Amino acid sequence: MDASAEARLVADPSRMQAIEEKLRELEKRLAHVEGQVAEDRVALVVFSGDLDRVLAAFIIATGAAAMGQQVSMFFTFWGLSVLKKDSQLSGKTLFQKMMAVMSPGSSKSLPVSQMNYFGVGAKMLRSMMKEKNVNSLEEMISLARELGVRMIACEMSRDLMGIKESELVAGLECGGVASFLADSLKSRTSLFI
Amino acid sequence: MSQVFDKLLDARGLNCPMPLVNARKEIGKLEPGQVLKVVATDRGSVADFQGWAKVAKNVELVGQETESTEGANVYVHYVKRTA
């Protein structure tokens, strides 16, 4: 700003006021824009309860966490099987009991999405992974926890399928669609697996 | 190339994502400015470490090389903690 412009401003306080107002307006808009910018976050929906897909989800989750991203995993429907520690039947409706009997009781009994053949395929994949020194799913899960990956169990599908909180492993959060969206809207990457 | 380093991480025999995950853990123990040398047999680690350095704010990939010993490749990465 040259001297004459400065002199004009001093002579006319209303112009100064107008500029200050404009500045405040811009600051407000900037804060709004900053609120919309994605953070270093990754949000994953784990809908599938297939060993191979879940494994992919955990590899992405642990890799992203290692790269400095804050990772959230939302487990819903068949994905809840990953978080089960055992199956209980008491206090469930007939359909919920059927669901409990026919779905995997824990991460250890997940089927594979292709060539499962009543669980033989899953056993084969696990032994091939061991041979190639690829971490098992259970190792990946504990690694994810160690790296601070948040795990959220979908309340609605858990309740619908009659899975009790006591059937799930400890250290989970519970939430719904809004808690996923609150995270995914702030994330650089969101995946549905 | 003989790059100077402060700590060595042996990630040979480990598969994706373990070389990266372990490197991340180790680099957290270093002081800013120090360099971690990672040796791995996972071929994917070459691109993985490049990706990590591109995304992370506090690491810099200062060198990468491939050593061939008895027909088996070993991938070496030098990662510097910048902050």
Chai-1 contact restraints between the chains, C-beta under 6 A:
chainA,res_idxA,chainB,res_idxB,connection_type,confidence,min_distance_angstrom,max_distance_angstrom,comment,restraint_id
A,I59,B,P17,contact,1.0,0.0,6.0,A-B,restraint_1
A,T62,B,P17,contact,1.0,0.0,6.0,A-B,restraint_2
A,T62,B,V21,contact,1.0,0.0,6.0,A-B,restraint_3
A,G63,B,P17,contact,1.0,0.0,6.0,A-B,restraint_4
A,A66,B,L20,contact,1.0,0.0,6.0,A-B,restraint_5
A,A66,B,V21,contact,1.0,0.0,6.0,A-B,restraint_6
A,A66,B,R24,contact,1.0,0.0,6.0,A-B,restraint_7
A,M67,B,W52,contact,1.0,0.0,6.0,A-B,restraint_8
A,M67,B,V55,contact,1.0,0.0,6.0,A-B,restraint_9
A,M67,B,A56,contact,1.0,0.0,6.0,A-B,restraint_10
A,G68,B,A56,contact,1.0,0.0,6.0,A-B,restraint_11
A,N133,B,G13,contact,1.0,0.0,6.0,A-B,restraint_12
A,N133,B,N15,contact,1.0,0.0,6.0,A-B,restraint_13
A,V134,B,N15,contact,1.0,0.0,6.0,A-B,restraint_14
